[in-house]
Every structure is written in C-alpha cells, then in structure tokens.
C-alpha cells in the first residue's frame, strides 16, 4: 500500500490523541486543531484514508484507526521515539530539540535501519520524554499515568514523563531545573486556582495548575 508522508502524519496524530487523552475515537475538529489544519481539509483526507481502510469514519462522526492504520501508526511512533533517543544520547540534542528532527527521520522506510538502531541503543523502553517505545512487533503497553495535579499536599513523587512535548514547554521544564527522575514534594496546593508550591533539589517553586497537569509522576 502506498502511504504518503501526509497520511502517516494523520495516522500518528490519531494514535497520539487516542492514547494520550484516552479517547476511544477522535473528532474531526480535535484532529484539525492538533494538526493545525482546517476541519474541511481534514475531512477530505479522512475520507481518502477510509477508502484505504486506514480509519473507521462516518460523515459527521468520529475517527478511529483500523487494524492496518494502527500497525502503521505504531511503526511510526516506534521510529520517532528511537530517533529521539539516538539524538538525545549520541548527537548532543536536548530533549526540547529532538522532536522536529525525529519527525523528519521517522519517515525513512528501512526496517533494517530501525532494527539496528534499536540494537545500537540497547533496546530502550522509553524515549527522552519518558514515553514508551513500542517493540518491533508493535507491542505497546499504555501505562497508567498520574499527573502532578492529582496529588495531595505532602506527597512525594518522581517525574517520569511529560504530557506536553512542545519545545516551549520542555524548555520551561529545563529552566525550572526539573528533568526525568527529579524527586518532587508537593508543599502546598492553593484552593483558589489549584496552583502549587513544590520543592525539589533543595529549592522551592510556584507552579500553575496547567503546568502540574502536564507532568506525569509516580508516587514514592
């Protein structure tokens, strides 16, 4: 099946929205907003993808990946996250710089290259943002995620991944001095707006509820 780069971007976006936000299906407007496109243009593309049996979709309904679509999406996610890991570990890219380059590299169609890349990296389970890397067979266990915003005052936790992979957000996390495996204590939660006072590495910082919702943690 001839799958264009544009179609691959759609498939990965649908996969991301269903997995990250726990949607069973994705609305056209949600997908359009994520891709930065108009709902009309997204509808046209989705109809073409339905004809190729890549998505389930009815007019004015919501979108879900078919099994063939899911297989392609998982393959793309695997390649993307392996390339991010390579760039971060071996090419001196910070975690806020890897996404755009990995997005270009993920479209290279060479199973042997990705297999050797995986072996070269030591078969990593997660990428620089803490996201799970699917294996060669597409096996992918969705972890139960808990955001920092869900914790109570006095909780001690460890940062394990981020919800927002944008360069702007990741730079902000770095500026705060936080990284994967940082240990965080929730010192105080403000009832008015849900903002928090947290402590880590011997310092304290005020963070917004939006920021806390974008950080995934595990309880210590």
C-alpha distance (Angstrom), angle and dihedral (degrees) to the residues before:
residue distance angle dihedral
X1 . . .
X2 3.81 . .
X3 3.82 106.3 .
X4 3.79 116.6 -176.9
X5 3.78 124.3 -145.9
X6 3.80 88.9 -110.7
X7 3.80 91.9 56.4
X8 3.81 90.0 47.4
X9 3.81 89.6 54.9
X10 3.81 90.0 52.7
X11 3.80 92.9 48.9
X12 3.80 92.8 49.9
X13 3.80 91.5 46.8
X14 3.82 91.9 52.7
X15 3.79 90.2 47.7
X16 3.82 91.4 49.4
X17 3.80 94.0 49.6
X18 3.80 94.2 47.9
X19 3.81 94.1 46.2
X20 3.81 101.7 37.6
X21 3.79 96.7 42.7
X22 3.80 97.3 30.0
X23 3.81 93.8 -121.7
X24 3.79 117.1 160.8
X25 3.80 88.4 -153.8
X26 3.80 134.5 7.1
X27 3.80 127.3 -126.6
X28 3.79 121.1 -129.3
X29 3.81 91.3 -119.7
X30 3.82 91.6 50.4
X31 3.79 91.1 51.4
X32 3.81 92.5 45.0
X33 3.79 91.8 51.6
X34 3.81 91.8 48.6
X35 3.81 92.5 49.9
X36 3.81 94.8 40.4
X37 3.81 92.2 -121.4
X38 3.80 136.3 121.2
X39 3.83 118.3 -90.7
X40 3.82 88.8 -123.9
X41 3.80 94.1 57.6
X42 3.81 90.7 44.7
X43 3.82 90.6 52.7
X44 3.80 91.0 53.3
X45 3.81 92.3 50.9
X46 3.81 93.8 45.0
X47 3.81 90.5 54.5
X48 3.82 89.3 53.7
X49 3.81 90.3 48.4
X50 3.79 90.7 50.2
X51 3.80 89.3 55.1
X52 3.83 87.3 56.2
X53 3.84 90.9 49.8
X54 3.81 92.4 -116.2
X55 3.82 96.8 121.6
X56 3.78 140.1 24.2
X57 3.79 109.4 -129.5
X58 3.79 139.8 152.1
X59 3.80 123.6 -166.6
X60 3.82 110.4 -82.0
X61 3.80 88.3 4.1
X62 3.79 133.0 104.8
X63 3.78 131.9 -85.1
X64 3.81 130.7 -115.9
X65 3.79 130.8 171.8
X66 3.79 118.7 -108.4
X67 3.79 118.6 -138.4
X68 3.85 92.2 -93.3
X69 3.80 89.8 47.4
X70 3.79 91.6 48.9
X71 3.80 91.8 51.1
X72 3.80 92.2 53.1
X73 3.82 92.4 44.8
X74 3.80 92.4 51.2
X75 3.80 90.4 49.1
X76 3.81 89.8 53.3
X77 3.80 93.3 46.7
X78 3.80 90.1 50.2
X79 3.81 92.7 50.8
X80 3.80 92.9 44.7
X81 3.79 94.6 51.4
X82 3.80 93.9 44.0
X83 3.81 90.3 51.8
X84 3.81 90.5 48.1
X85 3.79 88.9 52.6
X86 3.81 92.4 48.9
X87 3.80 93.1 48.4
X88 3.79 92.0 48.2
X89 3.79 97.5 44.7
X90 3.80 101.8 36.7
X91 3.81 110.4 16.8
X92 3.80 101.6 49.8
X93 3.81 94.8 -114.2
X94 3.81 115.9 149.7
X95 3.80 117.8 -130.6
X96 3.82 90.5 -102.4
X97 3.84 91.8 54.7
X98 3.81 102.1 49.1
X99 3.80 101.4 74.2
X100 3.81 101.4 71.5
X101 3.81 95.1 45.7
X102 3.81 92.2 44.4
X103 3.81 88.3 51.0
X104 3.80 88.9 60.5
X105 3.80 94.7 43.9
X106 3.83 95.2 48.0
X107 3.81 90.5 71.9
X108 3.82 92.9 64.0
X109 3.79 105.4 111.0
X110 3.81 105.8 -145.8
X111 3.81 117.0 119.8
X112 3.82 90.6 -172.9
X113 3.82 91.5 54.3
X114 3.81 91.9 52.2
X115 3.81 92.4 44.5
X116 3.80 90.9 52.5
X117 3.81 91.5 43.8
X118 3.80 89.9 53.5
X119 3.82 91.1 49.9
X120 3.81 92.0 45.6
X121 3.81 90.0 54.2
X122 3.80 92.2 48.8
X123 3.81 95.2 -107.6
X124 3.83 96.8 -72.4
X125 3.80 119.0 -153.8
X126 3.80 97.2 -153.4
X127 3.81 137.3 31.0
X128 3.85 127.7 -128.6
X129 3.82 90.3 -81.0
X130 3.80 93.7 52.2
X131 3.82 94.6 -105.6
X132 3.81 119.2 145.4
X133 3.83 116.1 -104.6
X134 3.85 112.2 -140.7
X135 3.79 114.2 -129.0
X136 3.82 124.6 -118.2
X137 3.81 91.4 -86.4
X138 3.79 92.1 52.1
X139 3.79 95.1 -107.2
X140 3.75 106.8 159.6
X141 3.80 126.0 172.1
X142 3.79 112.5 -160.2
X143 3.81 106.4 -140.4
X144 3.78 121.7 -138.0
X145 3.79 102.9 -107.4
X146 3.78 128.1 -154.7
X147 3.77 121.4 -169.5
X148 3.78 124.2 -140.8
X149 3.82 87.4 -117.5
X150 3.82 90.4 66.6
X151 3.81 94.4 61.1
X152 3.79 128.1 97.7
X153 3.79 127.0 -125.2
X154 3.80 110.6 -80.5
X155 3.83 94.0 31.6
X156 3.80 119.0 138.9
X157 3.79 117.5 -151.7
X158 3.80 146.1 157.0
X159 3.82 125.5 -122.5
X160 3.82 107.7 -118.5
X161 3.81 105.6 165.2
X162 3.79 144.8 -16.2
X163 3.79 131.5 -117.1
X164 3.79 95.0 -152.6
X165 3.83 113.9 58.7
X166 3.80 95.3 178.1
X167 3.80 116.6 129.6
X168 3.81 91.5 -123.0
X169 3.80 93.4 55.4
X170 3.81 94.9 43.0
X171 3.79 91.3 50.0
X172 3.80 88.8 52.4
X173 3.82 91.0 51.0
X174 3.80 88.9 51.1
X175 3.81 92.0 47.6
X176 3.79 88.8 55.1
X177 3.80 88.8 54.4
X178 3.80 94.6 -114.7
X179 3.81 125.9 135.1
X180 3.78 139.8 157.5
X181 3.83 110.2 -55.4
X182 3.82 92.9 22.5
X183 3.81 109.5 147.7
X184 3.79 112.5 -130.9
X185 3.79 132.3 -170.8
X186 3.79 120.8 -159.5
X187 3.79 103.0 -134.7
X188 3.80 99.7 175.0
X189 3.81 141.4 -4.3
X190 3.80 118.9 -152.1
X191 3.79 111.6 -136.4
X192 3.80 93.0 -153.7
X193 3.81 98.9 65.0
X194 3.81 107.1 -3.5
X195 3.80 92.7 -110.1
X196 3.81 117.2 149.5
X197 3.75 142.9 -143.5
X198 3.80 107.8 -142.4
X199 3.78 133.3 179.4
X200 3.82 129.1 -150.2
X201 3.79 136.7 152.5
X202 3.80 91.8 9.7
X203 3.81 96.5 -54.8
X204 3.79 138.2 91.7
X205 3.80 129.2 -134.1
X206 3.80 136.8 -177.0
X207 3.81 112.7 -132.5
X208 3.79 133.4 -176.5
X209 3.79 125.1 -115.7
X210 3.82 88.4 -113.9
X211 3.79 90.5 56.9
X212 3.81 92.1 47.2
X213 3.82 90.2 51.3
X214 3.82 89.7 54.5
X215 3.83 95.1 56.1
X216 3.81 121.4 79.4
X217 3.79 117.9 -154.1
X218 3.80 143.8 175.1
X219 3.78 121.3 -135.4
X220 3.81 116.5 -112.9
